[in-house]
């Protein structure tokens, strides 16, 4: 069951619940909602699996029923961080649970994971309520819409589309959106990119850094690698990273320009390049990357790799031309 289906349909809470997927922020919400739905009289025990020397405390908590509790709730977080033997031991304990106790296991692995440890949700198929916290585009869109509605902020349509296509985890997205809300201005696509709200993909930033430092072969090799791994989704993080890199350089071309605190560690390496490229080139590069990003997320192009390669070539040419003029 998808996260929002769980919120909307209000299914019965059985003895065993497995929370899977990849979003810890949504997993937090699941645990809170389950506790609320079980009522004020529920006794709650919480454990973080990697912090336990043994799983005996979990086993001991399962059969116990508090004197005034109508139900007991045992929540075990962080199972996805355990090794195979420990996961097996947790699963053996989980099979002993019975109503009126509810055991919630947080195992934030993809439900359909084909390699590595087998997700507990798959082992519990048919015996547990499985709640998938995977944040696909529909989940991200609703998450952002609810956040904006609660905060009273204003969000441009293209920014909402970009956030729905984002690869940033929801906790980081919420934290940065909270900063943008404080600015009391409509949140647009450029603001999202400056806050690094659209991607946190390391390879994409390697591509952007290589391109702007004249390592074009490395940049094109990274494009090829990312499109091989994700033919449909690679363009979004690549353009986002490129726009972010140009935005940082543009900040440093301004009089007394400085980087935001989170990027301050990069100032020593970026400032010389910013001075060599100048404000016109960095601004045009940012606008070019943003234009490519918009073309992808709005569906104006059905050739994402060609779009990335063309803009990469334009940026490389303009960078080289700028340096020749210096």
Helices and strands as residue ranges (DSSP letters): H 3-9, E 16-20, H 24-38, E 43-48, G 49-51, H 56-63, E 72-77, G 79-81, H 84-94, E 101-106, H 120-123, E 129-132, H 137-151, H 157-164, H 170-181, H 189-194, H 202-212, H 216-229, H 234-253, G 261-266, H 267-297, H 304-325
